[in-house]
Amino acid sequence: MFNIEFNNVLENSLWGNYANEKTIENRNDLITFYYSLIKVAISKLIARHNKHIDYDDLISCGTLGLIDAIEKFDSNRGVKFETYASIRIRGTILDQLRKQDWLPSSVRQKVKKVESAYDDLEMKLGRPAKDEEVAEYLNMDSSKYNDLLEISHTANIISLDDGIINSINDYGKPSSTYDPENNFETKSTKDALVMAIDSLSEKERLVVSLYYYDELTLKEIGVVLGVSESRVCQIHSKVLIKLKAKLDKSLQVAF
């Protein structure tokens, strides 16, 4: 309790100093205080040991997002700074990852084949395909298949997370303007997503819940499930591939 009260006092003091005098020193004090938000954002996007992404570059990029959040934050809007800053940090990091185009085109092509494999096998088997069945369908051993899932994890987040899942989070919120066409599309997307999630295994649904609703990092989810961070990365990547394939198919039918 004492630590919480101390942090609240310190936080208010730092913001008070910055409000009175917007110096680089006062801003840097706020950056230091909220620095953990950057590490949390990165930990949700990538596994720490991913050799295809430069962790230090993401730290630098996340810091720019935090600076932007500090300079633009308006406490009168009734939003907690941590919430606002986390969104800005995540957006800045994802924008940087898109610009880098770090995932080799050969891997992107393989991910597309994985999407098609899940769709083809589900139609053939009449049930969700197992990992080993997808690997066999693609003529890959399990190790290489899991490596592919892990490598493509962040790319799958970029392709699905921002485009679809973020729009789902806005569903049902009041809006000053009513757009019947957009409202219909959003509801159709939500309905398709619910059906897609229902088709996942129990462990996969748990990962979705822990990641998107409880907002745990990959490492924290691993502790809950009793598996490695790497394995959580693979499961989440597989979930995103499955959801994207099902949503693409459902929305093509709907529209």
Backbone as a ProteinNet text record, in pm:
[ID]
protein_1_A
[PRIMARY]
MFNIEFNNVLENSLWGNYANEKTIENRNDLITFYYSLIKVAISKLIARHNKHIDYDDLISCGTLGLIDAIEKFDSNRGVKFETYASIRIRGTILDQLRKQDWLPSSVRQKVKKVESAYDDLEMKLGRPAKDEEVAEYLNMDSSKYNDLLEISHTANIISLDDGIINSINDYGKPSSTYDPENNFETKSTKDALVMAIDSLSEKERLVVSLYYYDELTLKEIGVVLGVSESRVCQIHSKVLIKLKAKLDKSLQVAF
[TERTIARY]
83.6	0	87.4	194.5	284.7	347.7	392	455.3	359.7	232.2	132	110.5	97.3	77	198.3	318.1	441.1	447.4	415	416.6	315.8	199.8	98	145.4	208.5	261.8	371.5	461.3	571.2	518.2	420	360.8	299.5	221.3	157.9	262	369.4	476.4	546.9	572.4	640.2	555.1	425.7	335.8	323.4	322.7	316.3	438.3	555	678.1	674.9	625.5	621.7	519.3	407	303.9	354.7	432.7	485.7	599.7	678.9	795.6	826.7	791.6	808.6	952.1	1042.9	1183.6	1212.1	1323.4	1364.2	1389.6	1444.9	1473.9	1345.9	1242.9	1116.3	1047.9	1060.8	1003.4	1076.4	1208.4	1287.1	1252.7	1218.3	1176.5	1048.7	957.6	834.5	864.4	958	996.5	1052	1137	1193.5	1084.6	989.1	882.2	794.6	768.7	677.9	751.1	880.9	963	914.2	860.8	815.4	704.3	629	522	578.4	699.4	763.3	796.6	854.5	892.6	770.2	661.9	539	484	483.1	431.8	511.4	643.9	729.7	709.1	694.9	677.9	547.6	450	324.5	334.9	430.4	442.1	539.4	646.5	748.2	800.7	850.1	923.3	1062.5	1115.9	1240.8	1357.8	1359	1475.8	1460.7	1357.7	1336.2	1455.2	1532	1655.5	1631.2	1506.9	1476	1441.3	1426	1388.3	1489.1	1533.9	1629.5	1554.7	1573.9	1503.2	1537.5	1664	1706.5	1640.1	1621.8	1553.7	1409.6	1344.7	1206.6	1199.3	1299.9	1305.8	1313.8	1400.8	1415.6	1286	1223.1	1098.5	987.7	979.9	879.8	899.1	1025.2	1054.9	1000.2	1011.7	955.5	803.4	740.7	596.3	558.4	639.3	613.6	630.2	733.6	755.3	636.3	590.4	475	352	333.8	219.2	228.4	347.6	366.8	335.6	381.9	364.6	220.5	143.8	8.4	-101.6	-64.5	-165.2	-249.3	-381.8	-476.4	-554.6	-523.9	-589.2	-737.6	-781.8	-923.3	-1014.6	-956.5	-1036.7	-1081.3	-1036	-1081.3	-1021.6	-907.4	-838.2	-710	-680.6	-557.2	-437.7	-331.1	-214.3	-158.8	-154.4	-99.6	-173.3	-305.1	-385.6	-352.7	-351.2	-322.8	-181.3	-84.8	54.3	77.6	14.6	32.6	-11.5	-120.7	-170.4	-72.4	-21.4	73.8	204	251.6	376.5	360.4	251.3	225.6	214	140.4	123	254.5	340.1	470.1	558.2	556.6	636.7	587	455.6	399.8	428.2	419.7	451.2	596	685.1	826.6	848.8	781.4	794.2	743	635	582.5	683.8	745.7	842.7	965.3	1006.2	1126	1105	980.9	949.8	1050.3	1063.1	1168.8	1147.2	1022.5	996.2	1026.9	1115	1150.8	1026.4	1026.3	911.3	885.9	992.1	975.6	894.4	914.8	840	694.8	673.6	536.9	458.7	524.7	459.7	423.1	511.8	483.8	365.8	355.9	244.3	112.9	114.3	-5.2	-45.1	54.8	26.3	-32.1	14	-40.4	-187.6	-221.7	-361.1	-446.6	-400.4	-475.3	-485.5	-379.4	-378	-485.5	-497.2	-600.8	-739.6	-759.9	-890.8	-920.1	-823.5	-842.1	-866.1	-785.5	-796.8	-927.5	-972.7	-1098.4	-1215.5	-1213	-1319.2	-1312.7	-1192.6	-1174.2	-1207.8	-1165.1	-1180.6	-1311.7	-1371	-1494.6	-1471.7	-1349.5	-1311	-1182.2	-1147.1	-1019.9	-901.4	-805.1	-688.3	-589.8	-524.1	-421.2	-288.4	-198.5	-68.6	6.1	9.6	85.2	23.2	-108.9	-177.1	-143.5	-136.8	-99.9	45.3	133.2	274.8	292.8	220.4	229.5	174.4	64.1	2.4	100.3	182	278.7	415.1	424.4	551.4	662.3	627.1	722.8	727.2	845.4	848.9	798.7	761.6	699.7	789.1	918.4	1012.4	1013.8	1022.2	1024.4	890.6	782.9	649.7	636.3	681.6	675.7	766.3	882.7	973.4	906.2	833.9	764	657.6	584	481.3	543.2	655.9	720.1	777	842.6	903	796.2	681.5	576.6	480.5	502	408.3	376.7	478.2	456.5	392.4	431.3	370.7	221.8	185.5	44.1	-33.9	29.4	-34.3	-59.4	39.1	26.1	-87.7	-96.8	-196.2	-338	-353.7	-487.9	-523	-432.3	-461.4	-511.9	-437.8	-476.4	-596.9	-602	-707.3	-843	-848.6	-976.5	-1004.7	-914.2	-943.1	-959.1	-880.4	-897.4	-1033.5	-1085.7	-1218.1	-1325.8	-1300.3	-1394.2	-1401.8	-1288.5	-1286.2	-1371.1	-1392.4	-1472.3	-1621	-1655.2	-1794.7	-1880.9	-1993.1	-2086.5	-2059.7	-1947.5	-1919.7	-2002.4	-2048.3	-2129.3	-2049.2	-2115	-2049.2	-2135.5	-2069.1	-2141.9	-2203.3	-2150.5	-2205.5	-2244.3	-2359	-2406.5	-2389.6	-2317.2	-2290.9	-2349	-2469.7	-2534.5	-2449.4	-2381.5	-2301	-2183.2	-2113.5	-1998.4	-2043.1	-2158.4	-2210.6	-2241.4	-2297.4	-2330	-2202.5	-2101.6	-1975.9	-1908	-1911	-1847.3	-1918.5	-2052.1	-2128.1	-2101.8	-2095.2	-2067	-1928.9	-1832.6	-1697.5	-1696.7	-1769.7	-1774.8	-1837.5	-1948.7	-2016.4	-1924.6	-1852.1	-1760	-1646	-1598.5	-1489	-1534	-1655.2	-1707.3	-1713.9	-1763.7	-1772.3	-1633.8	-1540	-1403.6	-1338	-1357.3	-1298.9	-1361.6	-1492.1	-1560.7	-1504.1	-1447.2	-1394.4	-1254.4	-1193.2	-1059	-1061.8	-945.7	-935.4	-943.5	-961.4	-972.6	-846.7	-729.2	-603.9	-588.9	-628.3	-618.1	-711	-832.4	-926.6	-872.7	-805.6	-747.6	-637.5	-556	-450.8	-511.5	-618.4	-688	-736.5	-798.6	-851.5	-741.3	-634.1	-525	-452.1	-441.5	-367.2	-448.5	-574	-652.7	-736.6	-783.5	-870	-795.4	-708.6	-629	-500.2	-467.4	-351.8	-219.5	-203.1	-77.5	25	152.9	258.9	272	348.3	370	434.5	529.7	597.6	501.4	415.3	318.1	216.6	175.7	82.3	149.8	277.8	352.9	353.1	366	363.8	227.7	119.7	-16.3	-38.4	9.3	-13.7	90.7	200.4	305.8	388	402.5	482.2	579.7	669.4	768.5	706.4	773.2	731.3	729.7	827.5	835.4	711.8	665.3	547.3	422.2	410.5	295.5	296.4	415.3	430.8	379.4	413	368.2	216.4	160.5	15.4	-59.7	-14.1	-81.8	-72.6	43.3	61.5	-33.6	-45.3	-135.4	-280.4	-317.7	-452.7	-482.1	-386.3	-405.2	-421.9	-343	-354.1	-492.1	-538.2	-670.3	-780.9	-773.5	-877.2	-880.6	-762.2	-756	-817.5	-784.7	-838.6	-990.9	-1042.5	-1187.1	-1258.5	-1199.2	-1261.1	-1264	-1153.7	-1149.6	-1259.3	-1274.5	-1375.1	-1516.1	-1541.5	-1673.7	-1713.8	-1618.5	-1650	-1669.2	-1601.3	-1623.4	-1767.4	-1815.6	-1953.8	-2052.7	-2020.3	-2111.8	-2124	-2013.8	-2016	-2000.2
-120.5	0	126.1	122.1	238	266.9	159.7	177.6	240.3	196.7	250.7	399.4	433.4	573.3	657.3	601.6	674	698.8	595.2	609.4	713.5	715.8	814.5	956	972.6	1104.7	1145.6	1050.8	1079.2	1112.3	1033.9	1056.4	1195.8	1232.6	1364.6	1476.1	1451.5	1550.6	1570.3	1460.1	1467.9	1540.9	1510.2	1578.9	1726.8	1755.7	1895.2	1973.3	1911.6	1976.1	2002.1	1903.3	1917.5	2021.6	2028.4	2127.8	2269.8	2285.1	2417.6	2459.9	2360.5	2392.2	2273.6	2286.9	2176.6	2168.8	2136.8	2122.2	1976.8	1955.9	1820.5	1737.2	1800.5	1729.4	1677.2	1761.7	1719.5	1612.7	1625.6	1523.4	1391.3	1398	1275.9	1205.1	1282	1221.1	1138.7	1188.9	1115.8	992.8	1005.9	891.3	779.7	814.5	715.1	648.4	726.8	674.4	575.2	603.2	519	424.1	411.6	331.9	187.4	133	-7.1	-29.3	75.7	62.5	20.2	65.5	30.6	-117.9	-166.5	-307.7	-398.3	-356.4	-435.8	-442.3	-329	-324.6	-417.8	-414.6	-500.1	-646.7	-675.1	-813.3	-875	-790.7	-842	-868.3	-800.2	-812.3	-919.8	-938.9	-1035.2	-1115.2	-1233.8	-1310.8	-1248.6	-1240.9	-1166.6	-1214.7	-1344.2	-1399	-1399.5	-1335.4	-1334.4	-1267.8	-1347.5	-1297.5	-1213.9	-1210.8	-1135.5	-989.5	-955	-819.5	-765	-642.7	-578.4	-519.2	-579.5	-537	-392.6	-355.1	-219.3	-115.2	-149	-57.7	-33.9	-140.9	-127.8	-44.3	-57	25.5	173.2	203.6	342.1	393.7	308.3	345.7	365.6	274.5	285.8	411.4	450.7	572.6	695.2	695.6	805.9	811.2	694.2	689.7	741.7	709.8	757.4	908.9	960.2	1105.6	1175.6	1120.6	1177.3	1177.8	1068.6	1057.9	1162	1181.4	1279.8	1420.4	1450.7	1586.2	1615.2	1512.5	1533.7	1495.9	1441.2	1392.5	1506.6	1483.4	1579.9	1510	1541.7	1475.8	1507.2	1612	1651.4	1556.4	1467.3	1374.2	1252.4	1241.8	1133.5	997.9	995.8	870.8	861.9	745.8	728.9	741.4	802.8	820	686.4	587.9	456.8	396.8	411.8	359.3	432.6	565.2	647.5	621.1	618.1	599	461.5	359.6	223.2	213.9	282.9	283.1	354.1	469.8	545.7	467.7	405.1	327.4	210.7	136.3	20.4	62.4	170.3	217.9	258.5	324.8	368.3	248.5	148.3	28.3	-47.3	-63.2	-134.2	-60.3	72.5	151.2	128.9	123.8	101	-38.3	-137.5	-274.6	-285.3	-213.7	-213.9	-152.6	-43.4	24.5	-62	-136.7	-219.8	-337	-383.4	-501.3	-611.8	-643.3	-732.2	-879	-917.6	-1058.9	-1093	-1190.7	-1228.2	-1268.6	-1235.8	-1267.1	-1417.4	-1496.4	-1642.2	-1690.3	-1625.5	-1661.8	-1617.6	-1499.9	-1451.2	-1548.4	-1600.3	-1696.5	-1824.7	-1867.6	-1988.3	-1966.6	-1846	-1815	-1820.4	-1770.7	-1777.9	-1923.3	-2009.1	-2150.6	-2214.9	-2169	-2220.7	-2182.7	-2057	-2012.5	-2102.9	-2127.7	-2212.1	-2355.1	-2402.9	-2539.7	-2560.4	-2464.6	-2475.4	-2478.6	-2392.5	-2385.8	-2514.7	-2563.4	-2685.3	-2807.3	-2819.8	-2936.3	-2935.8	-2818.9	-2812.1	-2856	-2813.9	-2855.9	-3006.7	-3058.4	-3200.9	-3288.1	-3243.1	-3323.3	-3296.7	-3181.1	-3145.7	-3103.7	-3065	-3021.8	-2941.7	-2866.9	-2793.8	-2889.2	-2850.4	-2935.5	-2927.2	-3037	-3042.1	-2993.4	-2953	-2900.4	-2999.5	-3125	-3224.4	-3250.4	-3234.4	-3253.7	-3141.4	-3019	-2904.7	-2917.5	-2955	-2971.7	-3078.2	-3189.9	-3297.7	-3251.5	-3176.9	-3124.9	-3035.2	-2962.6	-2870.4	-2934.5	-3064.9	-3137	-3074	-3037.3	-2977.7	-3062.5	-3071.3	-3139.5	-3043.5	-3095.5	-3015.1	-2901.4	-2927.4	-2826	-2704.6	-2729.9	-2619.5	-2546.6	-2621.6	-2561.9	-2466.1	-2508.8	-2423.9	-2302.6	-2322.1	-2209.6	-2105.8	-2151.7	-2061.9	-1981.4	-2048.3	-1979.4	-1870.6	-1903	-1807.2	-1688.3	-1714.9	-1608.1	-1512.1	-1568.4	-1487.5	-1424.6	-1446.3	-1400.1	-1251.4	-1167.8	-1023.4	-979.5	-1042.6	-1010.4	-1044.1	-1153.5	-1190.7	-1090.9	-1037.7	-935.1	-810.9	-770.7	-651.3	-667.3	-784	-805.1	-819.9	-879	-902.5	-808	-790	-719.5	-578.1	-498.2	-359.3	-346.1	-428.8	-414.7	-462.6	-566.2	-626.7	-622	-672.7	-684.5	-548.4	-448.8	-316.5	-257.6	-285.7	-235.7	-305.3	-430.5	-503.6	-439.4	-393.8	-331.7	-205.1	-141.9	-19.7	-48.3	-173.5	-207.4	-179.7	-113.8	-87.3	42.3	108.1	234.2	345.8	442.9	551.9	635.9	682.1	763.3	884.4	995.7	1117.9	1112.1	1023.5	1008.3	863.1	843.3	707.6	674.7	571.7	527.1	386.8	373	241.4	138.5	178.2	82.3	34.1	128.9	91	9	44	-29	-173.7	-193.6	-327.2	-408.7	-345.6	-415.3	-454.3	-362	-391	-505	-505.5	-612.3	-745.6	-743.7	-866.1	-919.1	-828.5	-867.9	-927.9	-864.8	-915.2	-1053.8	-1070.8	-1200.6	-1309.3	-1273.7	-1370	-1403.4	-1301.8	-1324.1	-1415	-1392.5	-1476.2	-1622.1	-1645	-1781.3	-1842.5	-1760.3	-1809.3	-1846.6	-1764.3	-1792.3	-1916.9	-1934.6	-2053.3	-2183.4	-2175.1	-2295.1	-2332	-2243.5	-2268.8	-2371.5	-2428.8	-2521.4	-2443.1	-2514.4	-2448.9	-2369.5	-2427.1	-2358.1	-2234.2	-2243.9	-2129.5	-2016.6	-2052.2	-1949.7	-1882.8	-1960.7	-1905.4	-1805.3	-1838.2	-1746.1	-1615.4	-1624.7	-1505.1	-1420.4	-1484.7	-1413.1	-1346.1	-1419.3	-1365.1	-1251.8	-1263.2	-1163.4	-1036.3	-1051.1	-935	-874.5	-956.8	-905	-880.9	-973.9	-953.6	-877	-863.8	-786.5	-832.9	-964.5	-1019.3	-1024.2	-1024	-1040.2	-1188.3	-1218	-1356.6	-1436.4	-1374.9	-1443.3	-1471.8	-1375.2	-1393.1	-1502.4	-1507.4	-1613.1	-1749.3	-1754.8	-1879.1	-1929.6	-1838.6	-1876.6	-1935.1	-1871.8	-1919.8	-2059.3	-2081.2	-2208.7	-2314.4	-2272.3	-2366.8	-2407.8	-2315.9	-2342.9	-2226.9	-2241.5	-2137.2	-2018.6	-1904.6	-1785.7	-1816.7	-1895.7	-1934.4	-2012	-2102.7	-2183.3	-2096.9	-2000.1	-1908.8	-1829.7	-1787.7	-1714.3	-1797.8	-1925.9	-2016.5	-2034.2	-2054.2	-2074.4	-1950.2	-1833.6	-1709.3	-1683.5	-1711.1	-1693.4	-1783.5	-1907.9	-2003.3	-1955.6	-1903.1	-1850.5	-1737.5	-1646	-1533.2	-1579.6	-1679.6	-1734.8	-1796.2	-1873.2	-1936.1	-1831.1	-1729.7	-1627.1	-1549	-1515.5	-1440.4	-1520.4	-1649.7	-1734.3	-1742.8	-1761.6	-1773.6	-1641.3	-1532	-1401.6	-1362.7	-1384.9	-1356.3	-1431.1	-1558.1	-1640.5	-1595.2	-1565.4	-1524.8	-1390.2	-1294.7	-1163.2	-1161.6	-1251.3	-1263.2	-1307.5	-1399.2	-1446.5	-1335.9	-1260.9	-1155.8	-1039.9	-1008.8	-891.4	-929.2
0	0	0	82.1	89	-46	-116.8	-247.7	-347.6	-343.2	-435.1	-407.9	-278.8	-242.2	-279.7	-258.3	-293	-443.8	-523.7	-669.6	-716.1	-653.4	-691	-661.8	-546.1	-509.9	-607	-636.4	-729.4	-868.1	-914.6	-1046.9	-1055.5	-954.9	-954.8	-950.6	-875.9	-865.3	-999.6	-1068.2	-1198.9	-1301.5	-1302	-1395.3	-1359.1	-1229.8	-1185.7	-1231.8	-1220	-1265.2	-1414.9	-1490.6	-1637	-1679.8	-1607.4	-1640.2	-1615.1	-1509.1	-1475.3	-1566.3	-1607.9	-1691	-1782.3	-1909.3	-2004.1	-2055.5	-1965.3	-2001.4	-2039.9	-2107.4	-2144.8	-2019	-1917.1	-1792.1	-1727.7	-1720.5	-1659.8	-1744.5	-1875.7	-1963.6	-1947.7	-1935.3	-1916.8	-1786	-1684.1	-1557.1	-1577.9	-1660.2	-1689.9	-1774.5	-1867.9	-1950.8	-1862.6	-1768.3	-1677.2	-1594	-1547.3	-1462.6	-1539.2	-1667.4	-1746.1	-1840.5	-1823.8	-1915.7	-1928.5	-1821.7	-1823.4	-1925.8	-1960.3	-2059.7	-2195.4	-2225.4	-2352.2	-2355	-2246.5	-2239.8	-2244.9	-2180.8	-2183.9	-2325.6	-2395.8	-2533.1	-2623.8	-2610.6	-2692.7	-2656.4	-2528.1	-2482.5	-2532	-2565.7	-2619.3	-2769.8	-2835.5	-2980.2	-3024.4	-2950	-2993.1	-2874.4	-2904.1	-2803.9	-2793.3	-2674	-2648.1	-2733.5	-2768.4	-2837.8	-2990.1	-3042.5	-3187.5	-3258.2	-3330.4	-3391	-3515.9	-3563.2	-3684.8	-3655.2	-3527.8	-3489.8	-3389.2	-3411.5	-3321.8	-3202.1	-3086.1	-2964.9	-2928.4	-2941.4	-2905.7	-2995.5	-3123.7	-3215	-3170.3	-3122.6	-3076.3	-2948.8	-2862.1	-2741.5	-2780.4	-2875.6	-2921.9	-2982.7	-3062.9	-3128.9	-3025.4	-2928.7	-2823.7	-2740.2	-2720	-2645.2	-2717.6	-2850.5	-2929.2	-2912.4	-2908.8	-2887.6	-2750.7	-2649.2	-2513.7	-2505.3	-2570	-2572.7	-2636.8	-2748.1	-2817.8	-2727.3	-2651.7	-2560.6	-2449.8	-2393.4	-2286.4	-2335.9	-2455.8	-2508.5	-2550.3	-2586.2	-2637.3	-2538.3	-2423.7	-2329.4	-2272.7	-2268.9	-2212.6	-2101.8	-1978.7	-1864.3	-1855.1	-1922.7	-1916.5	-1994.1	-2072.9	-2152.5	-2072.9	-1950.6	-1864.3	-1895.6	-1963.5	-1996.1	-1914.8	-1857.5	-1782.3	-1876.4	-1828.7	-1914	-1959.2	-1870.2	-1905.5	-2025.1	-2027.3	-2138.7	-2267.4	-2260	-2377.1	-2429.4	-2337.8	-2377.9	-2437.8	-2382.8	-2434.2	-2579.3	-2612.9	-2750.7	-2843	-2798	-2879.5	-2899.1	-2792.3	-2799.6	-2895.7	-2878.6	-2964.7	-3110.1	-3136.4	-3274	-3337.8	-3261.6	-3313.7	-3347.1	-3260.8	-3284.2	-3406.8	-3418.6	-3533.5	-3663.7	-3661.6	-3781.1	-3824.2	-3726.2	-3756.4	-3814.2	-3759.3	-3809.4	-3952.4	-3983.1	-4120.5	-4216.9	-4176.1	-4262.3	-4287.1	-4184.3	-4197.7	-4291.8	-4301.2	-4383.5	-4354.2	-4224.6	-4176.2	-4209.5	-4239.1	-4264.6	-4409.8	-4435.5	-4573.1	-4653.8	-4783	-4868.4	-4873.8	-4863.4	-4866.3	-4746.4	-4630.2	-4510.3	-4524.6	-4581.8	-4603.3	-4692.5	-4792.5	-4882.3	-4808.5	-4719.1	-4640.3	-4545.6	-4487.6	-4398.5	-4475.3	-4598	-4683.2	-4706.5	-4724.6	-4746.6	-4621	-4504.3	-4378.3	-4366.5	-4401	-4398.8	-4486.9	-4608.9	-4701.7	-4651.2	-4586.7	-4535.7	-4429.7	-4336.9	-4233.7	-4296.4	-4394.2	-4460.7	-4535.6	-4613	-4692.7	-4603.7	-4498.8	-4411.5	-4331.7	-4291.6	-4217.1	-4304.8	-4429.7	-4521.7	-4546.7	-4556.6	-4584.8	-4463.2	-4344.3	-4223.3	-4149.6	-4174.4	-4105.2	-3961.2	-3927.6	-3792.8	-3804	-3696.8	-3698.4	-3713.7	-3795.3	-3819.2	-3702.9	-3674.3	-3571.4	-3629.2	-3540.9	-3584.3	-3673	-3628.1	-3703.7	-3840.7	-3850.7	-3979.3	-4075.8	-4022.7	-4107.9	-4152.8	-4060.5	-4093.8	-4202	-4187.6	-4287	-4422	-4418.3	-4541.2	-4617.2	-4541.6	-4601.2	-4625.1	-4595.2	-4608.5	-4525.1	-4401.9	-4309.1	-4183.5	-4121.5	-3992.3	-3885.2	-3770.3	-3664.9	-3618.3	-3612.6	-3566.3	-3658.6	-3789.1	-3885.5	-3888.9	-3870.3	-3868.7	-3749.5	-3632.7	-3513.6	-3526.5	-3589.3	-3613.8	-3702.9	-3803.9	-3895.4	-3820.8	-3733.4	-3655.1	-3567.7	-3506.2	-3416.1	-3492.3	-3604	-3683.4	-3735.3	-3774.7	-3838.2	-3738.6	-3609.7	-3506.6	-3517.9	-3519.3	-3522.7	-3653.7	-3763.7	-3892.8	-3891.4	-3826	-3817	-3732.4	-3628.4	-3546.7	-3630.8	-3710	-3792.8	-3892.8	-3955.4	-4060.7	-4007.2	-3888.1	-3834.5	-3721.6	-3628.9	-3504.5	-3528.9	-3605.7	-3626.3	-3717.6	-3821.3	-3919.2	-3874.5	-3792.2	-3757.3	-3608.3	-3527.1	-3384.7	-3318.5	-3358.7	-3300.1	-3333.2	-3452.7	-3488.7	-3407.2	-3370.5	-3286.6	-3148.3	-3097.2	-2965.2	-2959.6	-3076.6	-3082.3	-3101	-3127.2	-3154.1	-3030.9	-3053.8	-2944.9	-2871.1	-2900.7	-2833.5	-2896.7	-2816.8	-2871.9	-2969.4	-3071.9	-3174	-3204.8	-3235.1	-3265.1	-3404	-3487.2	-3621.6	-3643.6	-3705.9	-3730.1	-3877.3	-3904.1	-4040.7	-4055.2	-4112.2	-4121.9	-4192.8	-4301.5	-4376.9	-4293.6	-4230.1	-4147.1	-4026.5	-3970	-3854.5	-3891.9	-4011.1	-4058.1	-4079.2	-4140.3	-4166.3	-4035.3	-3936.3	-3808.1	-3737.7	-3739.9	-3675.7	-3745.5	-3877.4	-3951.6	-3916.8	-3903	-3865.6	-3725.3	-3633.3	-3496.4	-3491.7	-3562.7	-3564.2	-3620.6	-3728.5	-3789.8	-3694	-3620.3	-3525.9	-3412.1	-3360.8	-3252.5	-3297.2	-3418.6	-3470.6	-3486.9	-3533.1	-3554.3	-3421.6	-3319.8	-3188.8	-3127.5	-3147.9	-3094.3	-3151.6	-3271.6	-3335.8	-3286.6	-3205.8	-3155	-3042	-3013.9	-2901.7	-2770.2	-2659.9	-2529.2	-2496	-2522.5	-2493.5	-2581.2	-2707.6	-2798	-2754.6	-2712.1	-2664	-2537.3	-2453.4	-2331.2	-2365.4	-2463.9	-2507.3	-2557.4	-2636.2	-2686	-2569	-2471.3	-2354.8	-2274.2	-2247.1	-2166.9	-2238.9	-2371.5	-2449.5	-2471.6	-2515.2	-2555	-2442.2	-2350.6	-2245.5	-2114.3	-2076.5	-1955.2	-1984.8	-2114.6	-2160.2	-2098.6	-2091.7	-2042.3	-2155.5	-2119.1	-2218	-2253	-2356.4	-2397	-2283.9	-2215.2	-2104.9	-1990.8	-1958.6	-1850	-1883.5	-2009.4	-2052.2	-2038.3	-2071.4	-2058.3	-1915.4	-1819	-1677.4	-1640.6	-1690.1	-1661.4	-1719.5	-1842.7	-1911	-1875.9	-1813.6	-1781.5	-1901.8	-1999.4	-2119.7	-2140.1	-2235.2	-2260.9	-2334.7	-2327.1	-2402.4	-2552	-2595.9	-2735.7	-2779	-2692.7	-2725.9	-2732.1	-2642.2	-2644.9	-2775.5	-2815.8	-2941.8	-3058.2	-3058.5	-3165.3	-3163.1	-3044.9	-3032.7	-3078	-3032.4	-3068.8	-3218.4	-3276	-3419.7	-3496.8	-3451.8	-3515.9	-3505.3	-3389.6	-3369.1	-3467.3	-3483	-3573.7	-3717.6	-3757	-3891.7	-3912.6	-3813.8	-3822.8	-3832	-3744.9	-3743.1	-3874	-3925.1	-4050.3	-4164.1	-4171.1	-4277.6	-4268.1	-4147	-4128.6	-4153.1	-4107.4	-4127	-4273.7	-4343.4	-4487.2	-4560.6	-4525.9	-4591.8	-4556.9	-4429.2	-4384.5	-4443.3	-4447.3	-4496.7	-4647.6	-4718.5	-4863.1	-4891.7	-4808	-4823	-4787.5	-4680	-4631.8	-4727.6	-4797	-4884	-5030.5
[MASK]
+++++++++++++++++++++++++++++++++++++++++++++++++++++++++++++++++++++++++++++++++++++++++++++++++++++++++++++++++++++++++++++++++++++++++++++++++++++++++++++++++++++++++++++++++++++++++++++++++++++++++++++++++++++++++++++++++++++++++++++++++++++++++++++++

